[in-house]
Amino acid sequence: MSVLEIIGVIVSALAIWLTARRRMLCWPVGLASVALYGWIFFDAKLYSDMLLQGAFAVLQVYGWWVWLEQGKRNTQVDSGEVRVQAVTPKALLMGLLLAVIGSAVLGSLMARFTDAALPYVDASLTAFSLVAQYWTARRYIASWWLWIAVDVVYVGMFLFKGLYPTSGLYALFVALAVIGLRDWSRAAARVEPAQTPHAA
C-alpha cells in the first residue's frame, strides 16, 4: 500500500460517483485519476492497464466534449445532468466484438514481448474497459452493465497482485456501477414518456 495508491482510490471513486450522478465534473476528475493509476499500474507491471490509462485519458476528453455538446441541446442542463440513451443492437455487437479481438491481440503481444503479469486477463480487462468507457461517453445505459462485469474481475486480479486498496476501490466501483445503472435507468424512464408522440 502506498500514499499514491490511496490518493488514486479516493480520486477514482469520486470520478465514478460524479459519473453516476451525470455531473460534468466527472471528466476532469477522471483525468486526474487516470494519471495517478498510470503510474501505479506501471509500478505493478500491469502494462496493459498502464496503457489503458492513456487511452482513458483520450476517452475522458472525448466524453467531456460529447457531454458538453449534448448539454447545449438539452433542457436538463440547468440541473447539471446529462440525458442518457439505450445502446443500439449494432453498437452493442460491434463493441463486444472489438473487445474480444482487442483482448486476443493485446494479450498475445504482452505475453510475447513483456514481463507482464497475467497478460491475457489484464489485456481482456483493458479491451472491455475501453468499450465501457466509450459507451459511457456516448451516454449508453449498457455501459454500467459492462462496468459491473469488468470491475468484478478486476477485484480478483488486484487481490491476486496484492494491490489491496485498489481491489477495495474496484469493489466500490461495482457498487457505484449498480447505483449508476439504477440512476441512469430511472432518468431514461422519466424522459421516455415526454418523448412519446401524442395520438392523433
Residue pairs with C-beta under 8 A, 6 or more apart in sequence:
1 164
1 165
2 40
4 36
4 39
4 40
5 40
5 163
5 165
5 166
6 165
7 36
8 33
8 36
8 37
8 40
8 166
8 169
9 165
9 166
9 168
9 169
11 29
11 32
11 33
11 36
12 33
12 36
12 37
12 169
12 173
13 169
13 172
13 173
13 176
14 29
14 33
15 26
15 29
15 30
15 32
15 33
16 26
16 172
16 173
16 176
16 177
16 180
17 176
18 25
18 26
18 29
19 26
19 30
19 136
19 180
20 176
20 177
20 179
20 180
20 183
20 184
21 81
21 183
22 80
22 81
22 82
22 84
22 183
22 184
22 187
23 80
23 81
24 64
24 67
24 68
24 71
24 80
24 82
27 60
27 61
27 63
27 64
27 67
28 64
30 56
30 60
30 63
31 57
31 60
31 61
34 53
34 54
34 56
34 57
34 60
35 53
35 57
37 49
37 53
38 50
38 53
38 54
40 163
40 166
41 47
41 49
41 50
41 52
41 53
42 50
44 117
44 161
44 163
45 115
45 116
45 117
46 116
46 117
46 118
46 122
46 161
47 110
47 114
47 116
47 122
48 106
48 107
48 110
48 116
48 119
48 122
48 123
48 125
48 126
49 122
49 125
49 126
51 126
52 126
52 129
52 130
55 130
55 133
56 129
56 130
56 133
59 130
59 133
59 134
59 137
60 133
62 134
62 137
63 133
63 136
63 137
66 137
66 138
66 139
67 82
67 137
67 139
70 82
70 83
70 139
71 77
71 82
74 82
74 83
76 82
76 83
81 187
82 139
83 139
83 187
83 191
84 139
84 140
84 141
84 184
84 187
84 188
84 191
85 138
85 139
85 140
85 141
85 188
86 140
86 141
86 142
86 188
87 95
87 135
87 138
87 140
87 141
87 142
87 143
91 135
91 138
91 140
92 142
95 131
95 134
95 135
96 131
98 127
98 131
99 124
99 127
99 128
99 130
99 131
100 127
101 127
102 123
102 126
102 127
102 130
103 120
103 123
103 124
103 126
103 127
103 128
106 123
106 126
106 127
107 119
107 120
107 122
107 123
107 124
110 116
110 119
110 120
110 122
110 123
111 119
111 120
116 122
117 161
118 157
118 160
118 161
121 153
121 157
122 157
125 150
125 153
125 154
125 157
128 146
128 149
128 150
129 150
131 146
132 143
132 146
132 147
132 150
133 143
135 142
135 143
135 146
136 143
136 147
141 181
141 184
141 185
141 188
144 177
144 178
144 180
144 181
144 184
145 181
147 173
147 177
147 180
148 174
148 177
148 178
148 181
151 170
151 171
151 173
151 174
151 177
152 174
154 167
154 170
154 173
155 167
155 170
155 171
155 174
158 164
158 166
158 167
158 170
159 167
